[in-house]
Amino acid sequence: MQNKVGEISQVIPSIAPGTRCERVDRIFKENPTLHGVAVTENDYPIALIMRVRFYQRIGTLYGYTLYMERPVQLIMDPDPLVVDYDCPITEVSKLAMGRDKEKLYDDVVVTCGGQLYGAVSVRDLLLHFAEIQAETASFMNPLTGLPGNVSISEWLKGALGQEHYSVLYFDLDNFKAYNDTYGFKEGDRLLQWTADLIKNGMGPTGGLVGHIGGDDFIVVLDHHHYGDSCRSVLRAFDETIRGFYSEAHFMRQSVLAENRSGKMEEIPLVSLSVAVVTNRFRSFNLIEEIAAEAASLKKRCKLHKGSCLIDDSHLEPRAYV
């Protein structure tokens, strides 16, 4: 997938500011599909002449006589949108569509190394922007908007080659009972809220935050400094989870729902657990090994009532407070 605007730019003719309009007319007639011509000084684009606007001026009653023998400085646009080759297509698209209405469909001029490289039409720009958006969406979890398993696998493979890394598995305990009691709509709202808590809490650590699926989330760090941020996320979860329950359920600290055996019982409120795998004490060769270690740690965490954090130092599960 092409992501840089320079990768989709096309070569366009360039002329000097003193060039007569008659020359521009000839260029356009010799290149019927050409949208625009760049005006350069020392190979840098200082202006743009778009075909449509050129002929609007030339095509007036006295336009041909008035302009054809005179320099293009009289009709050129001295303030075109100029971007560097490496500028992302998504960013250029926003800049292009934020222009004044009369210039909305003008070409975007592209430079490389401080010199004219080419230009991109708005049509090509938006087509590639749509492709990028579609591809990006295919990697995102549709509910939370967080990167999904394709991205997560790439992150984990990358982590294996780093000197330091921590992989944090966040899991909502007793979520099924909440879903059964309050319905899927409220369950989705709880998942989205949890995703935001993790993203806002772990983002400042430089963590890559993803949604594995269901009620499982992951954060991948290139260091081992996760403790304070994790505890902050857990604390925020416990302080605000009350808003997802009725007063009666919250006061009882449980809901009556089916357990995994199909029998009705009082099941505790949803809590948030974090199992942390690092390479502090052992090394891993495969991402499957990291997942297996995390599964083992999560079993220990589920033995602890309420939200908890457990890491791979193999200590007993501990509350975060």
C-alpha positions in Angstrom: 0.0 0.0 0.0 1.3 3.4 -1.0 1.2 5.8 2.0 3.5 8.7 0.9 2.1 11.3 -1.4 5.2 11.3 -3.5 4.6 7.6 -4.4 1.4 8.6 -6.3 2.5 11.9 -7.8 2.9 12.4 -11.6 5.5 14.4 -13.4 4.1 17.8 -14.7 5.7 20.4 -16.9 7.4 23.4 -15.3 7.9 26.9 -16.7 9.6 30.1 -15.5 7.5 33.1 -14.2 8.3 35.2 -17.2 7.0 32.6 -19.7 4.3 33.9 -22.0 0.8 32.5 -21.7 1.0 31.4 -25.3 3.5 28.7 -24.2 1.1 27.4 -21.5 -1.7 27.2 -24.1 0.6 25.1 -26.3 1.5 22.8 -23.4 -2.1 22.2 -22.6 -3.1 21.5 -26.2 -0.2 19.1 -26.6 -1.2 17.3 -23.4 -5.0 16.9 -23.4 -5.1 15.0 -20.1 -2.8 17.4 -18.2 -4.4 19.3 -15.3 -1.8 21.8 -14.4 1.6 23.3 -15.0 4.1 24.3 -12.3 5.9 27.7 -12.2 9.3 27.3 -10.7 12.3 29.4 -9.6 15.6 27.5 -9.1 13.6 24.3 -9.6 11.3 25.1 -6.6 7.5 25.5 -7.3 6.3 29.0 -6.6 3.0 28.9 -8.4 0.6 26.6 -10.3 -1.5 27.1 -13.4 -4.6 24.9 -13.6 -6.0 24.1 -17.1 -9.6 25.0 -16.1 -8.7 28.4 -14.6 -6.3 29.2 -17.4 -9.0 28.8 -20.1 -11.5 30.6 -18.0 -9.3 33.7 -18.1 -8.2 33.2 -21.7 -11.7 32.4 -22.9 -13.2 35.8 -22.0 -14.2 38.3 -24.6 -10.8 40.0 -24.7 -8.9 37.4 -22.8 -7.0 35.9 -25.7 -5.8 39.3 -26.9 -5.1 40.5 -23.4 -3.1 37.6 -22.0 -1.5 35.4 -24.8 1.6 37.5 -25.3 2.0 38.4 -21.7 3.8 36.5 -18.8 2.0 33.8 -16.8 2.6 35.9 -13.6 -0.6 37.6 -14.5 -2.8 34.5 -14.1 -0.8 32.0 -12.1 -1.8 30.9 -8.6 1.0 32.1 -6.4 -0.1 30.1 -3.3 -0.7 26.5 -4.3 -0.7 23.6 -1.8 2.9 22.3 -1.8 3.9 19.2 0.2 7.0 17.1 0.6 7.3 13.6 -1.0 7.3 11.9 2.4 4.1 13.6 3.6 1.4 10.9 4.4 -1.5 10.7 1.9 -4.0 10.9 4.8 -2.5 14.2 5.9 -2.3 15.7 2.4 -6.0 14.7 1.8 -7.0 16.7 4.9 -5.0 19.7 3.8 -6.4 19.5 0.2 -10.0 19.3 1.4 -9.5 22.2 3.8 -8.7 24.7 1.0 -11.0 27.4 -0.1 -13.8 26.3 -2.3 -12.4 27.8 -5.5 -9.1 25.9 -5.1 -10.6 22.7 -3.7 -9.9 20.6 -6.9 -6.6 22.1 -7.8 -3.6 19.7 -8.0 -1.3 19.3 -5.0 2.3 20.1 -5.9 4.9 17.7 -4.6 8.6 18.5 -3.8 11.5 16.3 -3.1 14.8 17.6 -1.8 13.6 21.1 -2.1 12.8 20.7 -5.8 9.7 20.1 -7.9 8.9 16.4 -8.1 5.4 16.3 -9.5 1.8 16.8 -8.7 -1.2 14.8 -7.5 -4.8 15.3 -8.6 -7.5 15.5 -6.0 -9.2 12.5 -7.6 -6.1 10.3 -7.2 -5.5 11.6 -3.8 -9.0 10.7 -2.5 -8.9 7.3 -4.2 -5.7 6.3 -2.4 -7.0 7.9 0.8 -10.1 5.6 0.6 -7.9 2.6 0.0 -5.8 3.4 3.0 -8.8 3.9 5.2 -10.3 0.6 4.0 -7.1 -1.3 4.7 -6.7 0.4 8.1 -10.3 -0.5 9.0 -9.6 -4.2 8.2 -6.9 -4.2 10.9 -9.2 -2.6 13.5 -11.7 -4.0 15.9 -15.0 -2.6 14.7 -16.3 -2.2 18.3 -13.5 -0.3 20.0 -11.5 1.0 17.0 -8.3 -0.5 18.5 -5.9 -2.5 16.4 -6.9 -6.2 16.2 -5.1 -9.5 16.0 -3.2 -8.9 12.7 -1.5 -5.8 14.2 -1.0 -7.5 17.6 0.8 -10.5 16.0 3.2 -8.0 14.3 3.8 -6.2 17.6 4.6 -9.4 19.4 7.0 -10.6 16.7 8.7 -7.2 16.9 8.9 -7.4 20.7 10.8 -10.7 20.6 13.7 -8.9 18.9 13.9 -6.1 21.6 16.2 -6.0 24.5 13.3 -5.2 26.9 9.6 -5.7 26.5 6.5 -6.2 28.6 3.2 -7.7 27.3 0.1 -6.8 29.3 -3.0 -8.9 29.0 -6.1 -7.1 30.3 -9.2 -9.3 30.9 -12.7 -8.5 32.2 -13.7 -11.1 34.8 -17.4 -12.0 35.1 -18.2 -10.2 31.9 -20.6 -12.9 30.7 -22.8 -12.5 33.7 -23.0 -8.7 33.0 -23.8 -9.3 29.4 -26.5 -11.8 30.3 -28.0 -9.5 32.9 -27.9 -6.1 31.0 -27.8 -7.2 27.4 -25.4 -6.9 24.5 -25.8 -3.1 24.0 -24.7 -2.4 27.6 -22.0 -5.0 27.3 -20.6 -3.3 24.2 -20.7 0.0 26.1 -18.7 -1.5 28.9 -16.1 -2.9 26.5 -15.8 0.5 24.7 -15.4 2.2 28.1 -12.7 -0.3 29.2 -10.9 0.1 25.9 -10.8 3.9 26.5 -9.5 3.5 30.0 -6.7 1.2 28.9 -5.8 3.4 25.9 -5.8 6.6 27.9 -4.0 5.0 30.8 -1.3 3.1 29.0 -0.9 5.3 26.0 1.5 7.8 27.8 3.9 4.9 28.5 4.5 4.4 24.8 2.4 1.3 24.8 0.8 -0.2 21.7 -2.8 -0.9 22.7 -4.9 -3.6 21.0 -8.2 -5.5 21.3 -7.7 -9.2 21.0 -11.4 -9.8 20.9 -14.3 -10.1 23.3 -13.3 -8.8 26.7 -9.5 -9.3 26.2 -7.1 -6.4 25.5 -3.4 -6.2 25.1 -0.6 -3.6 25.6 2.9 -4.1 24.3 5.7 -2.0 25.8 9.4 -1.8 25.0 10.3 -1.5 28.7 9.4 -2.9 32.1 7.9 0.2 33.7 4.3 -0.7 33.7 3.3 -0.9 37.4 2.1 2.7 38.1 0.1 3.0 34.9 -1.5 -0.4 35.3 -2.6 0.4 38.9 -4.0 3.7 37.7 -6.1 1.9 35.1 -7.4 -0.6 37.6 -8.2 2.1 40.1 -10.1 4.1 37.5 -12.0 1.0 36.5 -13.1 0.2 40.1 -14.0 3.8 40.8 -16.4 4.1 37.8 -17.8 0.6 37.3 -20.7 1.5 39.6 -22.2 3.5 36.8 -22.8 0.3 34.8 -24.9 -1.3 37.5 -28.3 -0.8 39.1 -28.2 0.4 42.7 -29.5 -2.9 43.9 -26.8 -4.9 42.1 -24.0 -2.6 43.2 -25.1 -2.7 46.8 -25.3 -6.5 46.7 -22.0 -6.6 44.8 -23.3 -9.4 42.6 -25.9 -10.3 39.9 -28.0 -13.5 39.7 -27.0 -15.2 36.5 -26.1 -18.5 34.9 -22.6 -19.8 35.7 -20.6 -21.7 33.1 -22.3 -24.9 34.2 -25.7 -23.5 33.4 -26.8 -23.1 37.0 -28.1 -19.8 38.5 -25.9 -18.3 41.2 -24.8 -14.9 42.6 -21.8 -13.8 40.4 -19.6 -10.9 41.5 -19.5 -7.6 39.6 -17.1 -7.2 36.7 -13.5 -6.7 37.6 -10.4 -6.0 35.6 -7.3 -8.3 35.7 -3.9 -7.7 34.2 -1.4 -10.5 33.5 2.1 -9.2 32.6 4.7 -11.2 30.7 8.2 -9.7 30.4 11.6 -10.9 29.4 13.1 -9.9 32.8 13.4 -13.5 34.1 13.2 -15.7 31.0 13.4 -15.3 27.2 10.8 -16.3 24.7 11.4 -17.5 21.1 7.8 -17.6 19.9 4.7 -15.4 20.5 2.8 -18.6 21.4 5.2 -19.0 24.4 4.2 -15.5 25.6 0.5 -16.3 25.2 1.0 -19.6 27.2 2.8 -17.8 30.0 0.0 -15.1 30.1 -2.7 -17.8 30.3 -0.9 -19.3 33.3 -0.7 -16.0 35.0 -4.3 -15.1 34.3 -5.4 -18.3 36.1 -3.6 -17.1 39.2 -5.2 -13.7 38.9 -8.7 -15.1 38.7 -8.2 -16.7 42.1 -8.0 -13.2 43.5 -11.2 -11.4 44.2 -11.7 -8.2 42.4 -9.3 -6.3 40.1 -5.7 -7.4 40.3 -2.3 -7.2 38.7 0.0 -10.2 38.5 3.3 -10.3 36.7 5.8 -13.0 35.8 7.9 -12.7 38.9 5.7 -15.6 40.1 4.7 -13.9 43.4 1.2 -14.5 44.7 -1.5 -12.4 43.1 -1.8 -9.0 44.8 -4.3 -6.3 44.8 -3.3 -3.1 43.1 -4.0 -0.8 46.1 
